[in-house]
Amino acid sequence: MADWKKKCEEEWGLQGAPMPDSVDWKSVYEARPLGRNLLKNPSPLGVSKDVPPPEHEPPEVPRQGPVVSAPDGDFTSWKTDTETLPEDTSGIPPGVVICHLPQLSWFTLEQVVDLKAEGLWNELMDGFQPEIKVEDWYEESQLHGEIYQLHVKLLAADKTTVIAEHSVSPTEDLSVYSHTWKEVSHVFAGYGPGVRYVHFLHRVKNSFLMQFYPTLFTSSSVVVKPIKSSS
């Protein structure tokens, strides 16, 4: 077991980190919990940030059938939810006849990372408190002024107590057309002892007007880095 412990020290440069003999170091080394993405299925829509997002062309013939509020994809390992929003009539002058308004909706995905199950040990999380980097990419879809939200929580063993959290809800500039991937990231450091889970939740806004117009996302990640937190 000492050999496996030494391999872990050399692999991640963990000098100064608590590494008790009671830990199964062979399992830790094989799990390789540090420096890799701990989220399962990080790109469920099958798109890549390394390729520009596709242009959404209006249909020649309106789509028949019910309103669509969620994109197609493989959402294995994700818990999903859809919230249909009321029609926004602000800015429409009185007396103007409207044939169609966009049907906006939030599409929510969330996932909980069990740090111990991924190979991390309690003494590392409590004493060393390695940096936890969260990253996500979403499409500048131009559908609305607010199209993306991210909420991440570091949770205690009861999965309820919040030890640290980070939220972001950017406002889009619709005055100039731009259609690229936008990065959102945050590093948790000096968060305190007791972290056992990471709850990752993001929301994207979609629109339906004669056809479905999504806000795409990709490359979501939660990475525990072999770097000691600074308080």
C-alpha positions as CSV (number, residue, x, y, z in Angstrom):
1,M,0.0,0.0,0.0
2,A,2.9,2.3,0.6
3,D,3.9,2.0,-3.0
4,W,0.5,3.2,-4.2
5,K,0.5,6.0,-1.7
6,K,3.9,7.1,-3.1
7,K,2.5,6.9,-6.6
8,C,-0.4,9.2,-5.6
9,E,2.1,11.7,-4.1
10,E,4.2,11.7,-7.2
11,E,1.2,11.8,-9.6
12,W,-0.4,14.9,-8.1
13,G,2.4,16.5,-6.2
14,L,0.5,16.3,-2.9
15,Q,3.4,17.2,-0.5
16,G,1.9,18.5,2.6
17,A,-1.5,17.0,2.1
18,P,-3.0,14.7,4.7
19,M,-2.5,11.1,3.4
20,P,-3.5,8.6,6.2
21,D,-2.5,5.0,5.9
22,S,-6.2,4.0,6.4
23,V,-7.0,5.2,2.8
24,D,-7.1,2.6,0.0
25,W,-4.4,4.3,-2.1
26,K,-4.6,1.7,-4.9
27,S,-8.3,2.6,-5.5
28,V,-7.5,6.3,-5.3
29,Y,-4.7,6.0,-7.9
30,E,-7.0,4.0,-10.2
31,A,-9.9,6.4,-9.8
32,R,-7.6,9.4,-10.5
33,P,-10.0,11.9,-8.9
34,L,-7.7,15.0,-9.2
35,G,-7.5,17.0,-12.4
36,R,-10.3,15.2,-14.3
37,N,-13.9,16.2,-15.0
38,L,-16.1,14.6,-12.3
39,L,-19.4,15.4,-14.1
40,K,-20.9,12.5,-16.1
41,N,-22.0,13.1,-19.7
42,P,-20.7,16.8,-19.8
43,S,-22.0,17.5,-23.3
44,P,-25.5,15.9,-23.6
45,L,-26.5,17.8,-26.7
46,G,-23.6,16.4,-28.7
47,V,-22.0,19.7,-29.6
48,S,-18.5,21.0,-29.0
49,K,-17.2,24.4,-28.0
50,D,-14.4,23.9,-30.5
51,V,-16.9,24.1,-33.4
52,P,-19.0,27.4,-33.8
53,P,-22.6,26.9,-32.8
54,P,-25.0,26.2,-35.7
55,E,-27.1,29.0,-37.2
56,H,-30.8,28.7,-36.5
57,E,-32.7,29.3,-39.8
58,P,-36.4,30.0,-39.7
59,P,-38.5,27.3,-41.3
60,E,-40.1,27.7,-44.7
61,V,-43.2,25.9,-43.5
62,P,-44.4,26.3,-39.9
63,R,-43.9,23.2,-37.7
64,Q,-47.1,21.3,-37.0
65,G,-47.9,19.7,-33.6
66,P,-47.4,20.7,-30.0
67,V,-45.0,23.4,-28.7
68,V,-41.5,22.0,-28.0
69,S,-39.8,23.3,-24.9
70,A,-36.8,21.0,-24.5
71,P,-33.9,20.1,-26.8
72,D,-33.1,16.6,-28.1
73,G,-30.2,15.0,-26.4
74,D,-28.9,12.1,-24.3
75,F,-29.4,13.3,-20.7
76,T,-28.1,10.3,-19.0
77,S,-26.8,11.2,-15.5
78,W,-28.7,14.5,-15.5
79,K,-31.9,15.4,-13.7
80,T,-33.9,17.7,-16.0
81,D,-36.8,20.0,-15.7
82,T,-38.7,22.5,-18.0
83,E,-40.4,25.7,-16.8
84,T,-42.7,27.4,-19.4
85,L,-42.7,31.2,-19.0
86,P,-45.7,33.5,-19.5
87,E,-45.8,35.4,-22.8
88,D,-43.9,38.7,-22.6
89,T,-46.1,41.5,-24.0
90,S,-44.0,44.3,-22.7
91,G,-43.0,46.9,-25.3
92,I,-46.0,46.1,-27.5
93,P,-48.1,49.2,-28.1
94,P,-51.8,49.1,-27.2
95,G,-54.1,48.0,-30.0
96,V,-51.4,46.2,-32.0
97,V,-52.6,42.8,-33.2
98,I,-50.1,40.0,-32.5
99,C,-50.4,36.8,-34.5
100,H,-47.6,34.9,-32.7
101,L,-45.4,35.5,-29.7
102,P,-42.4,33.5,-28.8
103,Q,-43.0,30.8,-26.1
104,L,-40.0,31.0,-23.8
105,S,-39.0,28.3,-21.4
106,W,-36.2,27.5,-19.0
107,F,-34.6,24.1,-19.4
108,T,-32.8,23.0,-16.2
109,L,-30.2,20.3,-15.7
110,E,-28.6,19.3,-12.5
111,Q,-26.2,16.7,-11.2
112,V,-24.7,15.9,-7.8
113,V,-21.0,14.7,-7.6
114,D,-20.2,12.4,-4.8
115,L,-16.6,13.3,-4.0
116,K,-15.7,10.2,-2.0
117,A,-17.2,7.9,-4.6
118,E,-15.0,9.6,-7.2
119,G,-11.9,8.7,-5.2
120,L,-11.3,11.7,-2.9
121,W,-10.7,11.2,0.8
122,N,-12.2,13.2,3.7
123,E,-8.8,14.3,5.2
124,L,-7.9,15.9,1.8
125,M,-11.2,17.8,1.6
126,D,-11.1,19.0,5.2
127,G,-7.4,19.9,5.7
128,F,-5.9,20.5,2.3
129,Q,-9.2,21.8,0.8
130,P,-8.1,21.5,-2.9
131,E,-9.3,24.1,-5.4
132,I,-12.6,23.1,-7.1
133,K,-12.9,24.6,-10.6
134,V,-16.3,24.8,-12.2
135,E,-16.6,25.6,-15.9
136,D,-19.4,25.7,-18.5
137,W,-20.0,27.0,-22.0
138,Y,-23.3,28.3,-23.5
139,E,-24.4,29.6,-26.8
140,E,-24.9,33.3,-27.4
141,S,-28.3,32.5,-28.9
142,Q,-29.7,36.1,-29.0
143,L,-33.1,34.7,-27.9
144,H,-33.5,37.0,-24.9
145,G,-31.6,39.3,-22.6
146,E,-31.2,36.5,-20.0
147,I,-30.6,33.0,-21.5
148,Y,-28.3,31.3,-19.0
149,Q,-27.9,30.7,-15.2
150,L,-25.4,28.7,-13.2
151,H,-25.8,27.7,-9.6
152,V,-23.2,25.5,-7.9
153,K,-23.2,24.5,-4.2
154,L,-20.6,22.6,-2.1
155,L,-22.6,20.4,0.2
156,A,-21.9,18.6,3.5
157,A,-22.4,14.9,4.1
158,D,-26.1,15.4,4.6
159,K,-26.5,16.7,1.0
160,T,-28.4,19.7,2.5
161,T,-26.0,21.9,4.4
162,V,-24.4,24.4,2.0
163,I,-20.8,25.1,2.9
164,A,-20.1,27.4,-0.1
165,E,-22.0,28.4,-3.3
166,H,-21.6,30.4,-6.5
167,S,-24.3,31.7,-8.8
168,V,-24.2,33.7,-12.0
169,S,-26.9,35.0,-14.3
170,P,-25.3,37.1,-17.0
171,T,-27.2,39.7,-19.1
172,E,-26.8,39.5,-22.8
173,D,-26.1,42.5,-25.1
174,L,-28.7,42.3,-27.9
175,S,-27.7,45.6,-29.5
176,V,-25.0,43.9,-31.6
177,Y,-25.4,40.5,-33.2
178,S,-22.9,37.9,-31.9
179,H,-23.2,34.2,-32.1
180,T,-20.4,32.4,-30.3
181,W,-19.7,30.2,-27.3
182,K,-19.4,32.0,-24.0
183,E,-17.4,30.7,-21.0
184,V,-18.5,30.7,-17.4
185,S,-16.1,29.6,-14.7
186,H,-15.4,29.8,-11.0
187,V,-12.8,28.5,-8.6
188,F,-13.8,27.5,-5.0
189,A,-10.9,28.0,-2.6
190,G,-10.7,28.3,1.2
191,Y,-14.3,26.9,1.5
192,G,-13.8,25.2,4.9
193,P,-14.0,21.6,6.1
194,G,-16.8,19.2,5.5
195,V,-17.4,19.3,1.7
196,R,-18.6,15.9,0.5
197,Y,-20.7,16.7,-2.6
198,V,-20.8,19.3,-5.4
199,H,-24.3,20.2,-6.7
200,F,-24.1,21.5,-10.2
201,L,-27.2,23.2,-11.8
202,H,-27.5,25.3,-14.9
203,R,-30.4,26.6,-16.9
204,V,-30.7,27.7,-20.5
205,K,-33.6,29.6,-22.1
206,N,-35.3,28.2,-25.2
207,S,-37.8,29.7,-27.5
208,F,-40.6,28.3,-29.7
209,L,-42.0,30.4,-32.6
210,M,-43.1,28.3,-35.5
211,Q,-40.2,26.0,-34.6
212,F,-37.9,25.3,-31.6
213,Y,-34.9,27.6,-31.0
214,P,-32.6,26.4,-28.3
215,T,-29.8,27.9,-26.3
216,L,-27.1,25.2,-26.6
217,F,-24.5,24.4,-23.9
218,T,-21.5,22.1,-23.8
219,S,-18.4,21.0,-21.9
220,S,-19.7,21.4,-18.4
221,S,-17.1,20.4,-15.8
222,V,-16.3,20.1,-12.1
223,V,-12.6,19.5,-11.6
224,V,-10.8,19.1,-8.2
225,K,-7.3,20.4,-8.7
226,P,-4.2,19.2,-6.7
227,I,-3.7,22.8,-5.5
228,K,-4.0,23.7,-1.8
229,S,-6.7,26.4,-1.2
230,S,-5.7,29.8,-0.1
231,S,-7.9,31.2,2.6
